[in-house]
Amino acid sequence: MLKRISIEAISSSDAWFQLVYAAVNEGREFKIDRGSYAGQIRLEFDWVDIHILKPWLRDSEGLPLIPEVPEGMNMPAPTTKEYVRGYGRYIMTGVKEPGEDYTYGERFCAAVIDLCLLDVQKTPLMDQYMVAKALTADATHYATGQILNQIEAIIYTYKVFGARNNQMVLQVAQPSDLLLEDPPCLRHIDTRIQDGQLHFFPYFRSWDLWGGFPANIAGISMLQEHMANEIGVAQGEMICSSKGLHIYGYAKDLAKLRTGVQ
């Protein structure tokens, strides 16, 4: 029987510490058969729900809160402010470097779609504003189709058509990901506007708790803040889920040291 772990946290750094503590106490050991770190052992949750009540909390530099390591522990922090700044830009632009199979920003901001598959007469988003703003004119480097900026499309839809719909999902996953050696971990971010706030619901198929989680949540929080500001609502809560949140073997001792677990 799958075991579900559910936590409620004030901030992303609070969520991280609770999850690390839970992982070293309740995580199950698995050998990785394929993908990143194949052949190694990791501590993994069967299923986890993470409710972050205030992902909008920021530090003195205006960045989302990230875990800190107390002085004297002599261990590296799981992420840095410099990395978080770069990661925020990474998921909000469509730039992809040579050798990269994908980036989250590319999937969000430069998703290739084939307009021939859409009945534009039945698609209310396909008006002149949408074509100009969310579908870029320059798609000459693709064989077919246009480039959809999902972030702009969702902002526009909420502003023009209202908040009460369940259709606005930022998509990362696509069928061809099954052929990649290391497909995207983040699969989608569902959205909802309620009580004047934009709430996010990210799902990760696999998720590195020690090093990935803090930067991922910080970057997603920055995206959430941007979209909320553009729509004209407040940044809301975040409910994350994963069937593969884990700590790699190399970080197990660090996790025990940080949480004080023997």
C-alpha positions in Angstrom: 0.0 0.0 0.0 1.3 3.4 -1.0 2.1 5.7 2.0 1.0 9.3 1.7 2.9 12.1 3.4 1.1 15.4 3.7 2.6 18.6 5.2 1.5 22.1 5.7 4.1 24.8 5.9 4.2 28.6 6.1 7.0 29.1 3.6 9.0 27.1 1.1 12.0 26.9 3.5 9.7 25.6 6.2 8.3 23.0 3.8 11.9 21.9 2.9 13.0 21.3 6.5 9.8 19.4 7.3 10.2 17.2 4.2 13.9 16.5 4.8 13.1 15.4 8.4 10.3 13.2 7.1 12.5 11.7 4.4 15.3 10.5 6.8 12.6 9.1 9.1 10.0 7.7 6.7 11.5 7.6 3.2 11.9 4.2 1.6 15.2 3.1 0.0 15.1 2.3 -3.7 17.8 1.5 -6.2 17.6 3.7 -9.3 17.2 1.6 -12.4 17.2 4.3 -15.1 17.8 8.1 -15.5 19.8 10.4 -13.3 22.1 8.6 -10.8 21.2 5.1 -12.2 22.5 2.4 -9.9 22.5 4.5 -6.8 20.2 4.3 -3.8 17.8 7.1 -2.8 15.3 7.7 0.0 11.9 8.3 -1.6 8.3 9.1 -0.6 5.5 7.0 -2.2 3.4 10.1 -2.5 3.6 13.6 -1.0 1.3 16.6 -0.8 2.9 20.0 0.2 0.6 22.9 1.1 2.6 26.1 1.3 0.5 28.8 2.8 2.6 31.9 2.1 4.9 31.3 -0.9 5.0 35.1 -1.4 7.2 35.6 1.6 10.5 37.3 0.6 13.8 38.1 2.1 15.4 41.5 2.4 16.5 41.3 -1.3 13.1 40.5 -2.5 13.8 36.9 -3.2 11.7 33.9 -2.1 12.9 32.4 1.2 15.4 29.5 0.8 16.8 27.1 3.4 19.7 28.3 5.5 22.4 26.3 7.2 23.3 27.4 10.7 26.8 28.5 11.3 29.1 25.8 12.6 27.4 22.9 10.7 30.2 23.0 8.1 28.0 21.9 5.2 26.9 23.6 1.9 23.6 25.2 1.6 21.2 23.4 -0.7 20.9 26.4 -3.0 22.0 30.0 -3.2 20.4 33.4 -3.9 22.5 33.7 -7.1 21.2 30.4 -8.4 17.6 31.3 -7.5 17.9 34.6 -9.5 19.1 32.7 -12.5 16.5 30.0 -12.1 13.7 32.5 -12.0 14.8 33.9 -15.4 15.3 30.3 -16.7 11.6 29.4 -16.3 10.2 32.7 -17.6 12.1 32.9 -20.9 12.1 30.6 -23.9 15.9 30.4 -24.2 17.5 27.0 -24.7 21.2 26.5 -24.9 23.0 24.1 -27.3 22.9 20.5 -26.0 19.8 21.0 -23.9 16.9 18.7 -24.8 14.4 21.2 -23.2 14.0 23.9 -20.5 10.9 24.6 -18.5 11.0 28.2 -19.9 11.0 26.9 -23.4 8.0 24.7 -22.7 6.2 27.6 -21.1 7.2 30.4 -23.4 8.0 28.8 -26.7 5.7 25.8 -27.1 5.4 24.7 -30.7 1.8 24.2 -31.8 0.3 23.3 -35.1 -2.5 25.8 -35.9 -3.8 23.3 -38.5 -4.9 21.1 -35.6 -7.1 23.8 -34.1 -10.5 25.0 -35.3 -9.8 28.7 -34.9 -13.5 29.4 -35.4 -14.3 27.5 -32.2 -11.3 28.8 -30.2 -12.1 32.1 -28.5 -8.5 32.8 -27.7 -7.6 33.0 -31.4 -8.5 36.6 -31.9 -6.2 39.3 -33.1 -4.9 40.2 -29.7 -4.0 36.7 -28.8 -2.2 36.0 -32.1 -0.2 39.2 -31.7 0.7 38.7 -28.0 1.0 35.0 -27.3 1.8 33.6 -30.7 5.1 34.9 -32.0 5.3 36.0 -35.6 8.8 34.5 -36.0 8.6 30.8 -36.2 10.8 30.4 -39.3 13.2 28.0 -37.5 10.4 25.5 -37.0 9.2 23.3 -39.8 5.6 23.9 -39.1 3.4 25.6 -36.6 3.6 28.7 -34.4 5.1 29.3 -31.0 2.7 29.6 -28.0 3.6 31.6 -24.9 1.5 29.7 -22.3 2.2 32.3 -19.6 0.9 35.1 -21.7 -2.1 33.0 -22.9 -3.1 32.3 -19.3 -2.7 35.8 -18.1 -4.8 37.0 -21.1 -7.5 34.4 -20.5 -8.0 35.3 -16.8 -8.0 39.0 -17.6 -10.5 38.9 -20.5 -12.7 35.9 -19.7 -12.7 35.9 -15.9 -11.4 33.8 -13.1 -14.0 31.1 -12.9 -12.7 28.3 -15.1 -10.7 25.2 -14.6 -8.8 25.2 -17.9 -5.6 27.2 -17.3 -2.8 24.7 -16.9 0.9 25.5 -17.7 2.0 22.4 -19.6 5.5 20.9 -19.6 4.9 17.3 -20.5 4.5 16.1 -24.0 4.4 12.5 -25.4 7.9 12.6 -26.9 9.3 13.0 -23.4 9.1 9.2 -23.1 12.0 9.0 -25.6 14.3 11.2 -23.5 16.9 9.7 -21.3 16.0 12.3 -18.6 12.6 13.7 -19.2 11.3 16.8 -17.4 10.6 16.4 -13.7 8.0 19.1 -13.6 5.1 18.0 -15.6 2.6 20.8 -15.2 1.5 23.8 -13.0 -2.3 23.9 -12.6 -3.7 27.3 -11.7 -6.8 28.7 -9.9 -8.0 32.1 -9.0 -10.1 32.2 -5.8 -10.8 34.9 -3.3 -8.7 37.4 -5.3 -5.6 35.2 -5.3 -3.7 33.2 -7.9 -3.0 29.7 -6.5 -0.5 27.3 -8.1 -0.7 23.5 -8.1 2.7 22.1 -9.4 3.2 18.3 -10.1 6.6 16.7 -10.3 7.0 13.1 -11.5 10.4 13.0 -9.8 11.9 15.6 -7.5 15.3 16.1 -5.8 14.4 17.3 -2.3 17.8 18.3 -1.1 19.1 20.4 -4.0 16.2 20.8 -6.4 13.2 21.6 -4.3 14.4 24.9 -2.8 15.3 26.4 -6.2 12.3 24.9 -7.9 9.8 26.4 -5.4 11.6 29.7 -5.4 11.5 30.0 -9.2 7.9 28.9 -9.4 7.0 31.4 -6.7 8.6 34.2 -8.8 6.6 33.0 -11.8 3.4 33.0 -9.7 4.1 36.5 -8.4 4.7 37.8 -12.0 1.5 36.2 -13.3 -0.6 37.5 -10.4 0.7 41.0 -10.8 -0.1 40.9 -14.5 -3.6 39.6 -13.9 -4.3 42.1 -11.2 -4.7 39.7 -8.2 -2.7 38.7 -5.2 -0.2 35.9 -5.1 -1.9 32.9 -3.4 -1.0 29.6 -1.9 0.8 26.7 -3.5 -0.1 23.0 -3.3 2.6 20.8 -4.7 2.5 17.0 -5.2 4.9 14.3 -6.4 5.1 10.5 -6.5 8.9 10.7 -6.6 10.2 13.3 -4.1 13.5 11.9 -2.9 16.9 12.4 -1.3 19.9 10.9 -3.2 22.3 8.7 -1.3 25.1 11.3 -1.4 22.9 13.8 0.5 21.5 11.3 3.1 24.2 12.1 5.7 23.8 15.8 5.1 20.1 15.5 5.6 20.6 13.7 8.9 23.1 16.3 10.1 20.8 19.2 9.2 17.8 17.7 11.0 19.7 16.2 13.9 18.5 12.7 13.2 20.9 9.9 14.3 
